[in-house]
Amino acid sequence: LPTFWGLCYYITDNFFVNLVVSKIRRISNWLNSKKLAKYLLETKPDVIISTHFFPSEVISDMKASGVLKSHLVTVVTDYRLHSWWVCDCTDTYVVASREARDDLIRWKVDPAKIKIAGIPIEPVFSKKLDKAKTMEKLGLKSGIFTILAIGGGFGVGPIEDIVRATNEISEPVQVVAICGHNDELVKKLNSLAPTLKIHLNVLSFVDNVYEYMDAADILISKSGGITVSESLAKEVPMVIISPIMGQETRNSDFLITNGAAIKIDRPSELKSILEEIIRNPEKMDKMKDAIRTVKKPAACYDVARIAIDLC
């Protein structure tokens, strides 16, 4: 129900709707956070780093009532902001973009509380690997345009349609499809592979996505905050297909506005888009230049330093 999800996302981002909904949400949060509250009261941490609005709101309420004295660092894990991230007793907000900073300021957050440091990702994504050696290790052919399609941990999205569309490209390409825990999709693609003219490498869940990103020329995936941050760190441009309304749309718009990605409405558009990129490598170079202006691959370290400074 992507349309219903998007509708809820934008309605609850309204100031007046949020005033009403926040009271109900806080009752629900408190009922579902008793173990968290008990843990915090027992451990009494000096600083808490929160990467989700649910614990941020619970912790903020505990600080407001005086039962918890910890400093609260809220790390916003999307490139634009939803109102639910705003909590009165947050000491520091960490955001990934100037746009998210401006969103917080519109919600009356003190600019002195906001730091632009990025979205934390595994440090391994910030280390550039030797492409030729990586491709050899992964069993991929060198010198061929490499497309990486990722469906997340659950293997969602039109991965099969993406594979079929890339098979129509007139230029030589190879495709790596990472299907996560979607075993049915793995079976479908493996049965499809012998009928294709392209080289297709089908994988289930893997823990070395960073290597496949280094090998890829382009990434086709949904525009979740973490995936976007990982792709930016690896300097691999994205093609985003019909992002779900809400945070995915806002992340997508951020990338497109900055020239770091391409958005299309359906997989059938992939053929013409990718052929144009392959035949005009300067377009890829331009996107990579744009990526370098917005990427923040060391965010995990910067957030840790912010937390330490609060001590």
C-alpha positions as a Markdown table, in Angstrom:
| # | Residue | x | y | z |
|---|---|---|---|---|
| 1 | Leu | 0.0 | 0.0 | 0.0 |
| 2 | Pro | 2.6 | 2.6 | -1.0 |
| 3 | Thr | 0.1 | 5.4 | -1.7 |
| 4 | Phe | -1.5 | 4.9 | 1.7 |
| 5 | Trp | 1.9 | 4.9 | 3.3 |
| 6 | Gly | 2.9 | 8.2 | 1.5 |
| 7 | Leu | -0.4 | 9.8 | 2.4 |
| 8 | Cys | 0.2 | 9.0 | 6.1 |
| 9 | Tyr | 3.8 | 10.2 | 5.9 |
| 10 | Tyr | 2.8 | 13.7 | 4.5 |
| 11 | Ile | -0.3 | 14.2 | 6.6 |
| 12 | Thr | 1.6 | 13.4 | 9.9 |
| 13 | Asp | 4.3 | 15.9 | 8.8 |
| 14 | Asn | 1.8 | 18.7 | 9.1 |
| 15 | Phe | 2.2 | 20.9 | 12.2 |
| 16 | Phe | -1.4 | 20.8 | 13.4 |
| 17 | Val | -1.9 | 17.1 | 12.6 |
| 18 | Asn | 1.3 | 16.3 | 14.5 |
| 19 | Leu | 0.1 | 18.1 | 17.6 |
| 20 | Val | -2.9 | 15.7 | 17.8 |
| 21 | Val | -1.1 | 12.6 | 16.7 |
| 22 | Ser | 1.9 | 13.1 | 18.9 |
| 23 | Lys | -0.2 | 12.7 | 22.1 |
| 24 | Ile | -1.5 | 9.3 | 20.9 |
| 25 | Arg | 2.0 | 8.3 | 19.6 |
| 26 | Arg | 3.6 | 9.1 | 23.0 |
| 27 | Ile | 1.2 | 6.9 | 24.9 |
| 28 | Ser | 1.9 | 4.1 | 22.4 |
| 29 | Asn | 5.7 | 4.7 | 22.6 |
| 30 | Trp | 5.6 | 4.5 | 26.4 |
| 31 | Leu | 3.7 | 1.2 | 26.4 |
| 32 | Asn | 6.2 | -0.3 | 24.0 |
| 33 | Ser | 9.4 | 1.0 | 25.6 |
| 34 | Lys | 9.3 | -0.3 | 29.2 |
| 35 | Lys | 12.4 | -2.5 | 28.6 |
| 36 | Leu | 14.3 | 0.4 | 27.1 |
| 37 | Ala | 13.3 | 2.8 | 29.9 |
| 38 | Lys | 14.3 | 0.2 | 32.5 |
| 39 | Tyr | 17.7 | -0.4 | 30.8 |
| 40 | Leu | 18.5 | 3.4 | 30.6 |
| 41 | Leu | 17.6 | 4.0 | 34.2 |
| 42 | Glu | 19.8 | 1.1 | 35.3 |
| 43 | Thr | 22.8 | 2.0 | 33.1 |
| 44 | Lys | 22.5 | 5.9 | 33.3 |
| 45 | Pro | 24.6 | 6.5 | 30.1 |
| 46 | Asp | 26.3 | 9.9 | 29.8 |
| 47 | Val | 25.4 | 10.1 | 26.1 |
| 48 | Ile | 22.8 | 8.3 | 24.0 |
| 49 | Ile | 23.1 | 8.1 | 20.2 |
| 50 | Ser | 19.7 | 7.4 | 18.7 |
| 51 | Thr | 19.2 | 6.6 | 15.0 |
| 52 | His | 15.4 | 6.3 | 15.0 |
| 53 | Phe | 12.7 | 8.7 | 16.1 |
| 54 | Phe | 11.0 | 6.2 | 18.4 |
| 55 | Pro | 13.8 | 6.0 | 21.0 |
| 56 | Ser | 14.6 | 9.7 | 20.6 |
| 57 | Glu | 11.0 | 10.6 | 21.6 |
| 58 | Val | 11.0 | 8.1 | 24.6 |
| 59 | Ile | 14.4 | 9.4 | 25.8 |
| 60 | Ser | 13.3 | 13.0 | 25.3 |
| 61 | Asp | 10.2 | 12.4 | 27.5 |
| 62 | Met | 12.3 | 10.8 | 30.2 |
| 63 | Lys | 14.7 | 13.7 | 30.2 |
| 64 | Ala | 11.7 | 16.2 | 30.4 |
| 65 | Ser | 10.3 | 14.4 | 33.4 |
| 66 | Gly | 13.7 | 14.6 | 35.1 |
| 67 | Val | 14.3 | 10.8 | 35.5 |
| 68 | Leu | 17.1 | 10.7 | 33.0 |
| 69 | Lys | 20.1 | 13.1 | 32.7 |
| 70 | Ser | 21.8 | 11.7 | 29.6 |
| 71 | His | 22.8 | 13.8 | 26.6 |
| 72 | Leu | 20.7 | 12.8 | 23.6 |
| 73 | Val | 22.2 | 12.8 | 20.1 |
| 74 | Thr | 19.6 | 12.1 | 17.4 |
| 75 | Val | 21.0 | 11.0 | 14.1 |
| 76 | Val | 18.5 | 11.6 | 11.3 |
| 77 | Thr | 18.9 | 8.7 | 8.8 |
| 78 | Asp | 17.3 | 10.3 | 5.8 |
| 79 | Tyr | 18.3 | 13.3 | 3.7 |
| 80 | Arg | 15.2 | 15.3 | 4.5 |
| 81 | Leu | 13.3 | 15.6 | 7.8 |
| 82 | His | 9.9 | 14.4 | 9.0 |
| 83 | Ser | 8.4 | 16.1 | 12.1 |
| 84 | Trp | 8.6 | 12.9 | 14.2 |
| 85 | Trp | 12.4 | 13.4 | 14.5 |
| 86 | Val | 11.9 | 16.7 | 16.4 |
| 87 | Cys | 12.0 | 16.2 | 20.2 |
| 88 | Asp | 12.2 | 19.0 | 22.7 |
| 89 | Cys | 15.0 | 17.5 | 24.9 |
| 90 | Thr | 17.4 | 16.5 | 22.1 |
| 91 | Asp | 20.8 | 18.1 | 22.8 |
| 92 | Thr | 22.3 | 17.6 | 19.3 |
| 93 | Tyr | 20.8 | 16.7 | 15.9 |
| 94 | Val | 23.1 | 15.2 | 13.3 |
| 95 | Val | 21.8 | 15.5 | 9.7 |
| 96 | Ala | 23.2 | 14.6 | 6.3 |
| 97 | Ser | 22.3 | 17.7 | 4.3 |
| 98 | Arg | 21.8 | 21.4 | 4.4 |
| 99 | Glu | 18.2 | 20.7 | 3.4 |
| 100 | Ala | 17.6 | 18.6 | 6.5 |
| 101 | Arg | 19.1 | 21.3 | 8.6 |
| 102 | Asp | 16.7 | 23.9 | 7.1 |
| 103 | Asp | 13.8 | 21.5 | 7.8 |
| 104 | Leu | 14.8 | 21.4 | 11.5 |
| 105 | Ile | 15.1 | 25.2 | 11.7 |
| 106 | Arg | 11.6 | 25.4 | 10.2 |
| 107 | Trp | 10.4 | 23.3 | 13.1 |
| 108 | Lys | 11.9 | 25.9 | 15.5 |
| 109 | Val | 15.0 | 23.9 | 16.4 |
| 110 | Asp | 18.0 | 26.0 | 17.6 |
| 111 | Pro | 20.6 | 26.0 | 14.7 |
| 112 | Ala | 23.3 | 25.7 | 17.4 |
| 113 | Lys | 22.0 | 22.2 | 18.1 |
| 114 | Ile | 22.3 | 21.0 | 14.5 |
| 115 | Lys | 25.5 | 19.5 | 13.0 |
| 116 | Ile | 25.8 | 18.3 | 9.3 |
| 117 | Ala | 27.9 | 15.2 | 9.5 |
| 118 | Gly | 26.1 | 12.6 | 7.4 |
| 119 | Ile | 24.4 | 9.2 | 8.0 |
| 120 | Pro | 26.6 | 6.6 | 9.8 |
| 121 | Ile | 27.5 | 3.6 | 7.7 |
| 122 | Glu | 30.0 | 0.7 | 8.1 |
| 123 | Pro | 33.5 | 2.2 | 7.8 |
| 124 | Val | 34.4 | -0.4 | 5.1 |
| 125 | Phe | 32.2 | 1.5 | 2.6 |
| 126 | Ser | 34.6 | 4.5 | 2.9 |
| 127 | Lys | 37.6 | 2.4 | 1.8 |
| 128 | Lys | 38.2 | 2.3 | -2.0 |
| 129 | Leu | 39.2 | -1.1 | -3.2 |
| 130 | Asp | 41.1 | -2.0 | -6.4 |
| 131 | Lys | 38.4 | -2.5 | -9.0 |
| 132 | Ala | 40.2 | -5.0 | -11.1 |
| 133 | Lys | 41.2 | -7.2 | -8.2 |
| 134 | Thr | 37.7 | -7.0 | -6.7 |
| 135 | Met | 36.0 | -8.0 | -10.0 |
| 136 | Glu | 38.4 | -10.9 | -10.3 |
| 137 | Lys | 37.6 | -12.0 | -6.8 |
| 138 | Leu | 33.8 | -11.8 | -7.4 |
| 139 | Gly | 34.1 | -13.7 | -10.7 |
| 140 | Leu | 33.0 | -10.7 | -12.8 |
| 141 | Lys | 34.3 | -9.9 | -16.3 |
| 142 | Ser | 36.5 | -6.8 | -16.5 |
| 143 | Gly | 36.0 | -4.2 | -19.2 |
| 144 | Ile | 32.2 | -4.7 | -19.3 |
| 145 | Phe | 29.7 | -2.2 | -18.0 |
| 146 | Thr | 28.5 | -3.7 | -14.6 |
| 147 | Ile | 25.0 | -3.1 | -13.2 |
| 148 | Leu | 24.2 | -3.9 | -9.6 |
| 149 | Ala | 20.6 | -4.4 | -8.7 |
| 150 | Ile | 19.8 | -4.6 | -4.9 |
| 151 | Gly | 16.4 | -5.5 | -3.4 |
| 152 | Gly | 17.4 | -4.9 | 0.2 |
| 153 | Gly | 17.4 | -7.6 | 2.9 |
| 154 | Phe | 14.0 | -8.9 | 1.8 |
| 155 | Gly | 14.6 | -8.8 | -1.9 |
| 156 | Val | 11.7 | -6.4 | -2.7 |
| 157 | Gly | 11.2 | -4.3 | -5.8 |
| 158 | Pro | 11.0 | -5.2 | -9.5 |
| 159 | Ile | 14.3 | -7.0 | -9.7 |
| 160 | Glu | 13.0 | -9.5 | -12.3 |
| 161 | Asp | 11.8 | -6.7 | -14.5 |
| 162 | Ile | 15.1 | -4.9 | -14.1 |
| 163 | Val | 17.0 | -8.0 | -15.3 |
| 164 | Arg | 14.7 | -8.4 | -18.3 |
| 165 | Ala | 15.1 | -4.7 | -19.2 |
| 166 | Thr | 18.9 | -4.8 | -19.0 |
| 167 | Asn | 18.8 | -7.9 | -21.3 |
| 168 | Glu | 17.4 | -5.6 | -24.0 |
| 169 | Ile | 20.5 | -3.3 | -23.9 |
| 170 | Ser | 22.4 | -3.4 | -27.2 |
| 171 | Glu | 25.7 | -2.7 | -25.4 |
| 172 | Pro | 27.7 | -5.4 | -23.6 |
| 173 | Val | 26.7 | -5.5 | -19.9 |
| 174 | Gln | 26.7 | -7.8 | -16.9 |
| 175 | Val | 24.3 | -7.7 | -14.1 |
| 176 | Val | 24.6 | -8.7 | -10.4 |
| 177 | Ala | 21.2 | -9.1 | -8.7 |
| 178 | Ile | 21.3 | -9.3 | -4.9 |
| 179 | Cys | 18.0 | -10.8 | -3.7 |
| 180 | Gly | 18.4 | -10.8 | 0.1 |
| 181 | His | 16.3 | -13.4 | 1.8 |
| 182 | Asn | 13.9 | -13.7 | -1.1 |
| 183 | Asp | 14.6 | -17.4 | -2.0 |
| 184 | Glu | 11.7 | -17.4 | -4.5 |
| 185 | Leu | 13.3 | -14.6 | -6.4 |
| 186 | Val | 16.7 | -16.3 | -6.4 |
| 187 | Lys | 15.0 | -19.4 | -8.0 |
| 188 | Lys | 13.2 | -17.3 | -10.6 |
| 189 | Leu | 16.3 | -15.5 | -11.7 |
| 190 | Asn | 18.4 | -18.6 | -11.8 |
| 191 | Ser | 15.9 | -20.3 | -14.1 |
| 192 | Leu | 15.8 | -17.2 | -16.2 |
| 193 | Ala | 19.6 | -16.8 | -16.5 |
| 194 | Pro | 20.2 | -19.4 | -19.3 |
| 195 | Thr | 17.7 | -17.6 | -21.6 |
| 196 | Leu | 19.5 | -14.3 | -21.3 |
| 197 | Lys | 22.2 | -12.8 | -23.6 |
| 198 | Ile | 23.7 | -10.9 | -20.7 |
| 199 | His | 25.9 | -12.4 | -17.9 |
| 200 | Leu | 23.7 | -12.6 | -14.8 |
| 201 | Asn | 25.1 | -13.3 | -11.3 |
| 202 | Val | 22.3 | -14.1 | -8.9 |
| 203 | Leu | 23.0 | -13.8 | -5.2 |
| 204 | Ser | 20.9 | -14.2 | -2.0 |
| 205 | Phe | 21.8 | -12.3 | 1.2 |
| 206 | Val | 25.5 | -11.3 | 1.2 |
| 207 | Asp | 27.7 | -9.5 | 3.7 |
| 208 | Asn | 30.1 | -7.9 | 1.2 |
| 209 | Val | 27.8 | -5.5 | -0.6 |
| 210 | Tyr | 30.7 | -3.0 | -0.4 |
| 211 | Glu | 32.8 | -5.1 | -2.8 |
| 212 | Tyr | 30.0 | -5.4 | -5.3 |
| 213 | Met | 29.5 | -1.6 | -5.1 |
| 214 | Asp | 33.2 | -1.1 | -5.9 |
| 215 | Ala | 32.8 | -3.4 | -8.9 |
| 216 | Ala | 29.6 | -1.8 | -10.2 |
| 217 | Asp | 29.4 | 1.1 | -12.7 |
| 218 | Ile | 25.9 | 1.9 | -11.6 |
| 219 | Leu | 23.5 | 0.8 | -8.8 |
| 220 | Ile | 19.7 | 0.2 | -9.3 |
| 221 | Ser | 18.0 | 0.2 | -5.9 |
| 222 | Lys | 15.5 | 1.9 | -3.7 |
| 223 | Ser | 16.4 | 5.2 | -2.1 |
| 224 | Gly | 16.5 | 4.3 | 1.6 |
| 225 | Gly | 18.8 | 6.6 | 3.7 |
| 226 | Ile | 21.4 | 3.9 | 4.4 |
| 227 | Thr | 21.6 | 2.5 | 0.8 |
| 228 | Val | 22.0 | 6.1 | -0.5 |
| 229 | Ser | 24.8 | 6.8 | 2.0 |
| 230 | Glu | 26.6 | 3.6 | 1.1 |
| 231 | Ser | 26.4 | 4.3 | -2.6 |
| 232 | Leu | 27.6 | 7.9 | -2.1 |
| 233 | Ala | 30.6 | 6.7 | -0.1 |
| 234 | Lys | 31.5 | 4.2 | -2.9 |
| 235 | Glu | 30.9 | 6.9 | -5.5 |
| 236 | Val | 28.5 | 4.7 | -7.5 |
| 237 | Pro | 25.7 | 6.6 | -9.2 |
| 238 | Met | 22.1 | 5.3 | -8.7 |
| 239 | Val | 19.1 | 4.7 | -10.9 |
| 240 | Ile | 16.0 | 4.9 | -8.7 |
| 241 | Ile | 12.8 | 3.3 | -10.0 |
| 242 | Ser | 9.5 | 4.8 | -8.8 |
| 243 | Pro | 10.5 | 5.5 | -5.1 |
| 244 | Ile | 7.7 | 5.1 | -2.5 |
| 245 | Met | 6.2 | 8.3 | -1.4 |
| 246 | Gly | 7.6 | 9.6 | 1.8 |
| 247 | Gln | 11.2 | 9.4 | 2.9 |
| 248 | Glu | 12.2 | 7.5 | -0.3 |
| 249 | Thr | 10.8 | 10.2 | -2.5 |
| 250 | Arg | 12.6 | 12.9 | -0.4 |
| 251 | Asn | 15.9 | 11.0 | -0.5 |
| 252 | Ser | 15.5 | 10.6 | -4.3 |
| 253 | Asp | 14.7 | 14.3 | -4.8 |
| 254 | Phe | 17.8 | 15.2 | -2.8 |
| 255 | Leu | 20.0 | 13.1 | -5.1 |
| 256 | Ile | 18.5 | 14.3 | -8.3 |
| 257 | Thr | 18.6 | 17.9 | -7.3 |
| 258 | Asn | 22.3 | 17.5 | -6.6 |
| 259 | Gly | 22.9 | 15.6 | -9.9 |
| 260 | Ala | 23.9 | 12.4 | -8.1 |
| 261 | Ala | 21.2 | 10.0 | -9.4 |
| 262 | Ile | 18.6 | 9.3 | -12.1 |
| 263 | Lys | 15.0 | 8.6 | -11.4 |
| 264 | Ile | 12.7 | 6.7 | -13.7 |
| 265 | Asp | 9.1 | 5.6 | -13.4 |
| 266 | Arg | 9.3 | 2.0 | -14.6 |
| 267 | Pro | 11.9 | -0.6 | -15.5 |
| 268 | Ser | 11.0 | -0.4 | -19.2 |
| 269 | Glu | 12.8 | 3.0 | -19.2 |
| 270 | Leu | 16.1 | 1.4 | -18.2 |
| 271 | Lys | 17.2 | 0.4 | -21.7 |
| 272 | Ser | 17.4 | 3.9 | -23.1 |
| 273 | Ile | 18.7 | 5.4 | -19.9 |
| 274 | Leu | 21.6 | 2.9 | -19.5 |
| 275 | Glu | 22.5 | 2.9 | -23.2 |
| 276 | Glu | 22.8 | 6.7 | -23.1 |
| 277 | Ile | 25.1 | 6.4 | -20.1 |
| 278 | Ile | 27.3 | 3.7 | -21.6 |
| 279 | Arg | 27.7 | 5.6 | -24.9 |
| 280 | Asn | 28.3 | 8.9 | -23.1 |
| 281 | Pro | 30.7 | 8.2 | -20.2 |
| 282 | Glu | 31.0 | 11.9 | -19.5 |
| 283 | Lys | 27.5 | 11.7 | -18.0 |
| 284 | Met | 28.7 | 9.2 | -15.5 |
| 285 | Asp | 31.7 | 11.4 | -14.7 |
| 286 | Lys | 29.4 | 14.3 | -14.1 |
| 287 | Met | 27.3 | 12.3 | -11.6 |
| 288 | Lys | 30.5 | 11.1 | -9.8 |
| 289 | Asp | 31.6 | 14.7 | -9.5 |
| 290 | Ala | 28.2 | 15.6 | -8.0 |
| 291 | Ile | 28.5 | 12.7 | -5.5 |
| 292 | Arg | 31.8 | 13.9 | -4.3 |
| 293 | Thr | 30.2 | 17.2 | -3.3 |
| 294 | Val | 27.6 | 15.6 | -1.0 |
| 295 | Lys | 29.1 | 12.4 | 0.3 |
| 296 | Lys | 30.1 | 12.1 | 3.9 |
| 297 | Pro | 31.7 | 8.6 | 4.3 |
| 298 | Ala | 33.2 | 9.3 | 7.7 |
| 299 | Ala | 29.9 | 10.1 | 9.4 |
| 300 | Cys | 30.2 | 7.2 | 11.9 |
| 301 | Tyr | 33.5 | 8.7 | 13.3 |
| 302 | Asp | 32.2 | 12.2 | 13.3 |
| 303 | Val | 29.1 | 11.2 | 15.2 |
| 304 | Ala | 31.3 | 9.4 | 17.8 |
| 305 | Arg | 33.4 | 12.5 | 18.2 |
| 306 | Ile | 30.2 | 14.6 | 18.7 |
| 307 | Ala | 29.2 | 12.2 | 21.5 |
| 308 | Ile | 32.6 | 12.3 | 23.1 |
| 309 | Asp | 32.6 | 16.1 | 23.1 |
| 310 | Leu | 29.3 | 16.1 | 24.9 |
| 311 | Cys | 30.9 | 14.3 | 27.8 |
